[in-house]
Amino acid sequence: MNSGSDPTEVRDGLDRAQDAFEMVGRGKAEFETGISDGDDWETQLTKACRLIEVIGTLQAEGSYYTAVIELSFGAIERSIEAYALAMTNDSIQDFQDHQSGYERAHEVGLFTKETAKSMKDLYAENRTESYYGGGRPTGEQAGAMADLATAVHRFSVDQIREGGVCLCR
């Protein structure tokens, strides 16, 4: 039980993390390799590429099922957002919650209403359970999510009129 003061390591870590995100007075920042600094759609697309790369690495390393599922949902969202941002006048601020992208996927013609709803339901019913719930993710779930993330990403990339940004190809 906390007696009134938090551990120094926690406070120091929190201060360091806050400073790191503010990026003030740090000189030249070292950004992640491969993430585009172009238009928002390019940034989201290349984030999805990097997530898919990490998914493959984790699958090759062993049974990191929770991480694979989480990263797969993230890659799906980034891929859908990239398409919507590239093909419409949407802004990145339109995608501040995890489920709006699934709805937008149908509205902008990326997926049928049924497919978009099924993806949104998959997220609503299973992401929360795999992350916060008492259940333990399985290899089958992780593999299926990785395959879905890759399929959504490839399809989204194929639909974007501008090419040459995807790191996966």
Salt bridges, closest charged atoms under 4 A:
ASP15 OD1 - ARG11 NH2 3.58
ASP19 OD2 - ARG26 NH2 3.50
GLU32 OE2 - ARG50 NE 2.84
GLU53 OE1 - ARG50 NH1 3.33
GLU70 OE1 - ARG127 NH2 2.83
GLU77 OE1 - ARG78 NH2 3.29
GLU77 OE1 - HIS98 ND1 2.89
GLU81 OE1 - ARG78 NE 3.10
ASP90 OD2 - ARG104 NE 2.66
GLU103 OE2 - LYS120 NZ 2.13
GLU107 OE1 - ARG104 NH1 3.26
ASP121 OD2 - LYS117 NZ 2.75
ASP158 OD1 - ARG169 NH1 2.50
